[in-house]
Amino acid sequence: MPHPPPIEDIHGDNSVLRLHGPLIISNLFDFQSRVRSNTSRLLILDLSDVPYIDSAGIGALAGAYVNHSKDNRKLALVGVTDRVLDALRITRIDVFFRLFDSLAAAEEAAASNGF
């Protein structure tokens, strides 16, 4: 069975990037490029398959937040594992993100203008 790519673009009503594997310095350049090129009003990052994140990955998420908020666009995180959430809390950037347990919950909030 082939492995999924490190980052999948999921097409639907919203722009979704689904990450597979850790978000670390050795693989974050593709992530940063995709986030920067995204111009949708809402970008949902599905982190349900991200087991851990290093300081460079945390910086990339902070950069994604800044990139979207400066243009008054929204960013949501879906399926954040306990280990990743702990890293976000320790660095105190968890407060910048809307967190959802599932893609369906994030899309429902977006559809009802819950952002």
Backbone hydrogen bonds, N-H to C=O, Kabsch-Sander energy under -0.5 kcal/mol:
donor,donor_aa,acceptor,acceptor_aa,energy
8,E,18,R,-2.7
10,I,8,E,-0.7
10,I,16,V,-2.8
11,H,9,D,-0.6
15,S,42,L,-1.2
16,V,10,I,-1.2
16,V,14,N,-0.6
17,L,44,I,-2.6
18,R,8,E,-2.7
18,R,16,V,-0.5
19,L,17,L,-0.6
19,L,46,D,-2.3
20,H,6,P,-3.0
21,G,49,D,-2.7
23,L,52,Y,-1.7
24,I,22,P,-0.9
27,N,24,I,-2.2
28,L,24,I,-0.7
28,L,25,I,-0.6
31,F,27,N,-0.6
32,Q,28,L,-2.8
33,S,29,F,-2.2
34,R,30,D,-2.4
35,V,31,F,-2.5
36,R,32,Q,-2.6
37,S,33,S,-1.8
38,N,34,R,-0.8
38,N,35,V,-0.7
43,L,74,K,-2.1
44,I,15,S,-3.0
45,L,43,L,-0.5
45,L,76,A,-3.1
46,D,17,L,-2.8
46,D,44,I,-0.7
47,L,45,L,-0.9
47,L,78,V,-2.9
49,D,19,L,-0.6
50,V,47,L,-2.1
54,D,23,L,-1.7
58,I,54,D,-2.4
59,G,55,S,-2.3
60,A,56,A,-2.1
61,L,57,G,-2.2
62,A,58,I,-2.4
63,G,59,G,-2.4
64,A,60,A,-2.1
65,Y,61,L,-2.2
66,V,62,A,-2.4
67,N,63,G,-2.9
68,H,64,A,-2.0
69,S,65,Y,-2.9
70,K,66,V,-2.2
71,D,68,H,-0.6
72,N,69,S,-1.7
73,R,68,H,-3.2
74,K,41,R,-3.2
76,A,43,L,-2.3
77,L,98,R,-2.9
78,V,45,L,-2.7
79,G,100,F,-2.2
85,L,81,T,-2.9
86,D,82,D,-2.6
87,A,83,R,-1.6
88,L,84,V,-2.3
89,R,85,L,-2.6
90,I,86,D,-2.8
91,T,87,A,-1.7
92,R,89,R,-0.9
93,I,88,L,-2.1
94,D,88,L,-1.2
96,F,93,I,-1.6
97,F,94,D,-1.3
98,R,75,L,-0.9
99,L,97,F,-0.6
100,F,77,L,-2.4
106,A,102,S,-1.8
107,E,103,L,-2.6
108,E,104,A,-2.3
109,A,105,A,-2.1
110,A,106,A,-2.2
111,A,107,E,-2.5
112,S,108,E,-1.8
113,N,110,A,-1.4
114,G,109,A,-4.2
